Amino acid sequence: MKEVCILIPTLNEEKSIGGIIREFKDIGFENILVIDGNSTDSTREIAKKEGARVEVQHGKGKGTAVRQALELIDEEIIVIIDGDGTYSPSEVRTLLAPILNNEADHVIGNRFGFRGAFTLSHRVGNWVLNKVFGLGYGVKLTDILSGYRALTKDCLREMNLKKEGFEIETEMAVESVKRSIRIKEVPIRYEKRKGVSKLNFIRDGGRILYTLYALARMYNPMFYFGIIGSLFILCGILSGAYVVMEWYYRSISHDLLTVFTALLIISGVQFLIFGLLGNLIVSLQKDMIEVLRDMIKKR
């Protein structure tokens, strides 16, 4: 399909990249762009041999690769797929269908639609992150971290993408919600990776969780400040309980700790108020944007 570009970010994927490119070409997708993160194996040579356009990435990280690729792609629809062989090119039309039918602008391949090749830790980690996303952004999605997705070039232009690493998938989901981009999930299969995984469960999971939390500042201030406020209040309650027990059972008064307890609780309440005020401002901003959009349409 001429209007579709297949984007494959790679790093040392010589075991799988050739088969992925061949399979896409066999089903009619000729526009294939490989952004290689300075592989030390034969990834680039194999990709060129199979007929893909290959560009060497400037900088490090999957997010950097995706942003660089967007400047090189002219096609109206972009399919992003990992180069490790965990996703099947044969399912690409499943991802494209909602866009071609004008049902969505951002389609995510849901790896949990079928029982994929997940370890228990990754399954639990994904569940936690998706739940946090739902709480923070009010949209229920099952697999925001999927490495197989299709997007229109227009919706990508609207997104303000800044993340450099694997957090880019999270950022795409967040930006879609923030900018009211139509988003849809479709079930796909997830196979065992060919080669060694580059993901670190603790490090990358922590980065993604922080990304979800940090980006909530502008979309859901109550979620952002509410967590801080709740932690302050919880610490204040624990400290206050200790003060009361010491006074009741041992007749010992902790004056300084009592003051500290009061400060913790007052600070926590203030953070909650900041969250409420922030939500009010965000709601007003969204209403103003809708009014402006209506005015532009009428013109």
N, C-alpha and C positions, 0 to 999 in steps of 0.2 A: 504494500500500500504506500503510495507516494506521499500522502499527507501525514504519515506516521514516521517518527524517528525512534529507533530502539537505542536507548542509552545504557551502556554497561560500564560502570566504574569498576576498575580491577586493581588488584595488587597480588602478584604471584599466583595467578590462576591458570597456569599452563595445563593442568590436568582436566580442566572443564571448559575453557573459553572456546576452543575449536568446535566442540560439539554444540554449544549454545548458538554460535553464529551460523553453523550449517543448518541447524533445525529452523531457525528464523528464516533463512533464505529459502529453504524447502517449502515453507508455507506462504511465501510471497512477500516477505519483508526484506527489502534490499537496503534501506537506509539504516545502517548500523554504525553507531559511533562508540568507540571504546576510549574512555578516558583512563589512562594508566598511571597509577601512583608510583612511578619509578620502580617497576618490578625488577627483581634481580634474576628471575628465571626467563623462560622463553615466551611469556605471555604476549608481548607486543609482536614478536615475529610470527607467532601462530595466528594472531588476529588479522594481521596484514595478509598473510597467506590465504586466509579464508575469505578475504575480500571486504573486510570492515575498514572503515576510516579510523585511524588510530592517532590520538593526540596524547602527548605526555603532560601529566598534571603539574601545575605550578603550585607548590606547597604540599601540605599533607592533609589527609582526612577525606572521608567520603563527602562531607558537606562542601568542602572546597572543590572537589571534583565536579559535583552537581552544578555549583554556581558557575564554574568555568565552562561547562558544557552548554549551559543556557545561552551563553554569548555566541556559540558556534552553530546553534540549531535554528533552522528556518521553518521547519515543518510545524503545522498547527497543533499536532498531538504528539506528546512525548511519552514513551513507555520506559520506565526505569526498572532495571532488573539487576540483581547481584550476579556477579560472574563466577560464583562458586558451585554452580550446578544444583542448588537447592530448589530452584524454581523451574518449571517446565515452560519453554517457549510455546508449546502447543496450546496453552491456556490463555494466550495473549488476547484472542478474540473475546474471551469472557470478560476481560478487563475493559476492552474497547467498546463493547456493546452499549453500556449506559451512556457513554459520551456520544457515540454515533446516533443513539436514539434520543439525544437531548434530555437525558434524565439526570446527568451529573457532569461536573467539570473536573472532579478529582475522584478517582476510583482506586480503592485499596484492596489488594488481594488478601483475603482473610485466611491465614494459615490454619486457623482452628476450625474451618469449615469441615475439614476432614481431620482425622487423627494424624498429625504430622510427626516428623522425627525430632521430637523435643525431649530433652532431659527433664526430670522432675523440677530441678531448680529453675530452668529457663521457663517452664510452663507456669510455675508459681510467680516468678518475677514478672512475666508478661501480664499475668492476671492482676497483680498489684498495680503496675503502671497504668493499665487500662482503666482500673477502678479510680485511681487518682485523677486521670484525665477526665473521667465522667463527673467526678465531684467538682473539679476545678472549672470545667468549661461547659457543663450542663448538656453534653452530647454523648450518647452511649455508643461507643465503638468497641469492637472486639480485638482489633489488632493494629494499633497505631504504629507499631515498629516494623511492619512488613516491608521487605525490600523489593517488593514487586508491586508497582502501581502505575497508573496511567493518568496523565493530566493534560489539560489544554495549555497551549502556550500563553493564552490570555490570562488564565488564572495564576500561572507561575509569575507573570509580570507583576501581578498585584501583590504577591507575597514578598515580605521583607525578610529574606533568608540571610542569616548571619553565622549560623553554627558551622564548625569545621569538621566535626567527626560524625559518629553514628547518630548523634542527636538530631540530624537533619530530618529524619523521618518524623520525629516528634514535632519539630518546628513546622513542617509542612501541614500536619494535622491541626496544630494550634492556629496557624495562619489562616487555614481554610475556615475554621470556626469564627475567628475574629473578623474576617472579611466577608462572611456570609456566602462563601463559595460552596456550591452544592457538592456534597461528598457522599460517597456510597461505598459499601463493602461488598465484595463478591467472593464466594468460597473458592479456594485454590488448594492444590496439594503442596506439601513441603517435604522434600526428600533430604536424606543425610548428605551433609556437605562433603565434597571431594577435596581433601586436603585438610590442613590444620586451621581451626577457627581463629579469627583475629579478635573476636570479642572476649573481653574480660568481664565475667559476670558481675563482680563487685564494683570494679572501676567504672565500666560503661553504664551499668545499671544505676549507679549513684549519679553519674553525669546526666543521664536522661531524666531521673527523678528531679534533680535540681533544675533542669531546663523547664520541666512542667511547672514547677513551683515559681521560678523566677518570671516566666512569661505570663503568669496569671496576674501580675501586678497591674497590667493595663487592661486586662479583660474582665477579671473577677477579683477586685481589691478585697472583698470580704473574705474570700478564700485565702488570699495572701496574708492579710493582716490578722485574720481570724486564727490562723495557726499560731502566729507569734503571740497574740493576745491570750489564747488558750494555754499556751505553755507558761506564760507569766502567771496567769491565775492559778494553774495547777501547782506551780512551785510555791506560790503564796499560800495556798491551802495546806500543802504539806508542811511548810514552815510554821504556819499558824497552828496546825494540829500539834506540832512538837511543843510550841510555846504553851498552849493550853494544858497539855498533859504534864509538862514539867511543873507548871503552877499548881495544878490540881493534886497531883500525887506527891510532889516533893516540896511544894511551897517555894519554888525557885522562880523568880521573875527574870525574864530576858528582855530588858528594855530595848536594847539596840536591835535585837532580832525581831521584836514586835514592830518596831518602826520599819525595818527592812521588809517584813511581811506585808505591812500596809502599802508600802511603795510598790511591791510586786503586784498586788491585786489592783491598785489604782492604775498602774501602767498597763496591765492587761486589759482593763476596761477601756482605757483610752485607745489602745490599739483596735479594739472591737468597734469603737466609735469611728476611728479613721476608716475602717473597712466599710461601715455603713455609709459614711459620707462619700467614700470613693465609688461605691456602687451607684449612689445617686447621681454622681457626676457622669459616670459611664453611661447610665441609662439616658440622661439628658443628651449626651453626645450622640448616642445611637438614634434618638428621636430626631435630632437636628440633621443627621446624615440622611435619614429617610425622607425628611421634608425636602432637603436639597435635591435628592435623587428624583423625587416626584416633580419638582420644579423644572429640572433639566429635561425630564421626559415630556412634559407638557410643551416645552419650547420646541 
